[in-house]
Amino acid sequence: MSSLFSKPRFLTIRLLVVVAVAWGLIAFLRDTPVMGQVDGVGADLSEVSFYTIGMPKRFVQAVSEYLESRASMRERIQALEDRNLILSARAQRMEALRAENMRYRALLNSPVAEDATMTVARIVSVSPDVNRHLLTLDRGSGDGVDVGYPVLNAEGVMGQIVQVGQTASRALLVTDVQHAIPVLNNRTGQRAIAEGVGRLDQLVIRNLASTSDVGSGDLWVTSGFGERFPAGYPVGMTRETTTSGDAAYLSVTLQTAAALDVESHVLILTSADAP
C-alpha cells in the first residue's frame, strides 16, 4: 500500500521544486535583457495567437460581407433592369403617341376640311363581321353628329354615318358591299358611281361606255350628286380597267384614296358648302 502513495508524493515534491526554480529564475532574470527578449517573443506569440484565433471569424465576416455585397449588387442590377424595361415601354408608348399626334395634325391641317365644319372623332371599334365594313366612333348626336354625315381622313373620303346614338355613332365605309358613292373623273369630268366590293383598298365603277376616256392613275373625286357628299373630295385612283366580253362596257377598279385600316381618328363633316 505504501508504494501506491509514495509515487504521487514524489511527483508533488518535484512539481513544487520546479515551480520554485521557475519563480526564482523569473525573479533573477526579471530586469535582464534576456527576460526582455523573452517578453517580446511572448508578446509576438500572443499577437500571432490572437490573429490566428480571429482568422475564422474574419473569414466568415469577409465571406458574409462579400455575399451581402453580391446580393446587394444583384438587387441593384435587377432594379436597373426593371427600370430600363419600364423606360423602354414608355419610350415605345411615346413613339406611338408621337405618330398618333402627327396623324392628328395631318388630319386637322388637311385641305379636305377647309370649307366645312368638322368634328374630330376617335375610332372605338370595328365590326367583327369581316363581310361588313363598319366603324364605331366616339361622337354622337350630343356632339352634333347626324345620319348621313360624311366621314373622312387626311387623304380623302372614308364613308358616312349610318347610325347615331347620344355619345357614339356608326360609320359605313365606302368599301362595304352595300355602299355606293357618286364620283367624277377629276381629269375628264366624267361622272360615275363607285361601289364597294368588300375590300378595304378597292372600289369598282361598273358599266361605263367602252369609249370612256379613263387613264391609269386618274383621280376620282366626289361629284356632289345626291347632296350626301360635298363635291371635290378624293375617293380613289384608277388602278386598272376591264372591257366587257362584247366590248360594250368598261369597268374601272379604283385604289381608295384614304387608307381605311390604319387610322385612329377621323373627321366628321357636320356642315359643308352645297355642291
C-alpha positions in Angstrom: 0.0 0.0 0.0 2.9 2.3 0.8 4.1 2.0 -2.8 0.8 3.4 -4.1 1.1 6.7 -2.2 4.9 7.2 -2.4 4.9 8.0 -6.2 2.3 10.8 -6.1 4.1 12.3 -3.1 7.3 12.2 -5.0 5.7 13.9 -8.0 4.3 16.6 -5.9 7.7 17.4 -4.4 9.2 17.5 -7.9 6.5 19.8 -9.1 7.0 22.2 -6.2 10.7 22.2 -6.8 10.2 23.0 -10.5 7.8 25.9 -9.6 10.2 27.3 -7.1 13.1 27.2 -9.5 10.9 28.8 -12.2 9.9 31.7 -9.9 13.4 32.1 -8.8 14.6 32.4 -12.4 11.9 34.8 -13.2 12.8 36.9 -10.1 16.5 36.7 -11.0 16.1 37.5 -14.7 13.2 39.9 -14.5 15.2 43.0 -15.3 17.8 41.4 -17.6 18.0 41.8 -21.4 17.3 38.1 -21.8 13.9 38.5 -20.0 13.1 41.5 -22.1 13.6 39.4 -25.3 11.5 36.6 -23.8 8.7 39.1 -23.1 9.0 40.5 -26.6 8.8 37.0 -28.0 5.8 36.3 -25.8 4.1 39.4 -27.0 4.7 38.4 -30.6 3.4 35.0 -29.9 0.3 36.4 -28.2 -0.3 38.7 -31.2 0.1 35.8 -33.6 -2.1 33.6 -31.5 -4.9 36.2 -31.3 -4.6 36.8 -35.0 -4.8 33.1 -35.7 -7.7 32.7 -33.4 -9.5 35.6 -35.1 -8.9 34.3 -38.6 -12.1 32.1 -38.8 -14.2 35.0 -37.6 -12.7 37.4 -40.0 -13.1 34.8 -42.8 -16.7 34.3 -42.0 -17.2 38.1 -41.8 -15.5 38.6 -45.1 -17.5 35.9 -46.8 -20.7 37.3 -45.3 -19.9 40.8 -46.5 -19.0 39.5 -49.9 -22.2 37.6 -50.2 -24.2 40.6 -49.0 -22.4 42.8 -51.5 -23.2 40.3 -54.2 -26.8 40.2 -53.2 -27.0 43.9 -53.0 -25.4 44.2 -56.4 -27.8 41.7 -57.9 -30.7 43.7 -56.4 -29.3 46.9 -57.8 -28.8 45.3 -61.2 -32.4 43.9 -61.1 -33.7 47.3 -60.1 -31.9 48.9 -63.0 -33.1 46.2 -65.5 -36.7 46.7 -64.2 -36.3 50.5 -64.6 -34.8 50.0 -68.1 -37.8 47.8 -69.1 -40.2 50.4 -67.8 -38.4 53.2 -69.6 -38.3 51.1 -72.8 -42.0 50.5 -72.6 -42.6 54.2 -72.0 -40.4 55.1 -75.0 -42.4 52.7 -77.2 -45.6 54.4 -76.0 -44.1 57.8 -76.6 -43.3 56.8 -80.2 -46.9 55.6 -80.6 -48.2 58.9 -79.2 -45.8 60.9 -81.4 -47.0 59.0 -84.5 -50.6 59.4 -83.5 -50.1 63.1 -82.9 -48.6 63.5 -86.3 -51.6 61.8 -87.9 -53.9 64.0 -85.8 -52.1 67.2 -87.0 -52.3 65.9 -90.6 -56.0 65.4 -90.1 -56.6 68.9 -88.8 -54.4 70.5 -91.4 -55.9 68.6 -94.3 -57.3 70.6 -97.1 -60.2 68.1 -97.2 -61.9 70.0 -94.4 -61.0 73.6 -95.3 -64.5 74.6 -96.4 -66.5 72.6 -93.9 -67.4 72.5 -90.2 -65.9 69.3 -88.8 -65.8 67.2 -85.7 -62.8 65.0 -84.8 -63.8 61.5 -83.7 -61.9 58.6 -82.5 -62.4 55.1 -83.8 -63.6 53.0 -80.9 -64.1 49.6 -82.6 -64.6 47.9 -86.0 -67.3 45.4 -86.9 -66.3 41.8 -86.0 -68.2 40.7 -89.2 -65.5 40.5 -91.9 -68.2 41.0 -94.6 -69.2 44.4 -93.2 -67.0 47.5 -93.1 -68.4 49.4 -90.2 -66.6 51.6 -87.6 -67.9 52.7 -84.2 -66.9 56.3 -83.4 -66.9 58.2 -80.0 -69.1 61.0 -81.3 -72.9 61.0 -81.3 -75.9 63.3 -81.5 -74.8 65.1 -78.4 -71.8 66.2 -80.4 -73.9 67.4 -83.4 -73.5 64.2 -85.4 -76.4 63.0 -87.6 -77.1 60.2 -90.0 -75.6 60.8 -93.5 -72.7 63.0 -92.4 -69.6 62.2 -94.4 -66.6 60.7 -92.7 -63.1 61.5 -94.0 -59.4 61.4 -93.1 -56.4 63.5 -94.3 -56.3 61.6 -97.7 -60.0 61.5 -98.6 -63.4 60.0 -98.2 -63.8 57.1 -95.8 -67.6 56.6 -95.6 -70.7 58.1 -94.0 -72.6 57.9 -90.7 -75.4 55.4 -90.8 -76.4 55.1 -87.1 -76.3 57.7 -84.3 -76.6 57.4 -80.5 -76.2 60.1 -77.9 -72.5 59.6 -77.4 -71.5 57.3 -80.2 -72.2 56.6 -83.9 -71.5 54.1 -86.6 -70.0 54.8 -90.0 -70.3 52.6 -93.1 -67.1 52.6 -95.2 -67.1 53.3 -98.9 -65.7 49.8 -99.5 -68.6 48.0 -97.9 -70.6 46.0 -100.5 -73.7 47.9 -99.5 -72.2 51.3 -100.2 -72.1 53.4 -103.4 -70.9 56.9 -103.9 -71.3 59.4 -106.8 -67.8 60.2 -108.3 -66.3 62.3 -111.0 -63.1 61.8 -113.0 -61.0 64.8 -112.0 -59.2 64.9 -115.4 -62.1 64.4 -117.8 -65.2 65.3 -115.7 -66.9 62.0 -116.4 -69.4 61.0 -113.8 -70.0 57.6 -112.4 -70.9 55.5 -109.3 -68.1 53.9 -107.3 -69.3 50.8 -105.4 -67.7 48.9 -102.5 -66.6 45.3 -103.2 -65.7 44.2 -99.7 -62.0 45.0 -99.8 -60.6 47.8 -97.7 -58.4 49.2 -100.5 -60.7 48.8 -103.5 -63.8 50.2 -105.2 -65.2 49.5 -108.6 -67.1 51.5 -111.3 -69.2 49.4 -113.5 -70.8 49.8 -116.9 -69.1 52.8 -118.3 -69.2 53.2 -122.0 -66.3 51.4 -123.6 -65.3 54.6 -125.3 -64.8 56.4 -122.0 -61.6 58.2 -121.5 -60.1 56.6 -118.4 -56.4 56.5 -117.7 -54.3 54.7 -115.2 -53.9 56.9 -112.1 -56.8 59.1 -112.8 -58.2 60.7 -109.6 -61.9 60.3 -108.9 -63.5 62.7 -106.5 -67.0 63.2 -105.1 -69.3 64.7 -107.7 -71.8 66.2 -105.2 -74.7 64.4 -106.8 -77.2 63.3 -104.2 -76.1 66.0 -101.9 -74.7 63.5 -99.4 -71.0 64.0 -100.1 -69.9 67.6 -100.9 -68.1 67.8 -104.3 -64.4 67.6 -104.7 -63.2 65.2 -102.0 -60.8 62.4 -103.2 -62.3 59.0 -103.4 -59.8 56.8 -105.3 -57.4 56.5 -108.2 -57.7 54.3 -111.3 -55.8 51.0 -110.8 -57.0 49.1 -113.8 -59.7 49.0 -116.5 -61.5 45.9 -117.9 -63.6 45.8 -121.0 -66.7 43.5 -121.1 -66.8 40.5 -123.4 -68.9 42.3 -126.0 -66.7 45.4 -125.7 -69.7 47.5 -124.9 -68.9 48.4 -121.4 -65.9 49.3 -119.3 -65.3 48.5 -115.6 -62.8 50.6 -113.6 -61.1 49.3 -110.4 -60.1 52.1 -108.0 -57.5 52.2 -105.3 -59.1 54.1 -102.4 -57.6 57.5 -101.7 -57.9 57.0 -97.9 -56.1 54.3 -96.0 -59.1 52.8 -94.3 -57.4 50.3 -92.0 -54.7 52.4 -90.3 -56.5 55.4 -88.9 -57.3 56.1 -85.2 -59.1 59.4 -85.7 -61.4 60.6 -88.4 -63.2 63.8 -89.4 -67.0 64.0 -89.5 -68.2 66.8 -91.7 -71.2 68.3 -89.9 -71.8 71.0 -92.5 -70.3 71.9 -95.9 -71.0 74.2 -98.8 -73.5 72.9 -101.3 -72.1 71.4 -104.5 
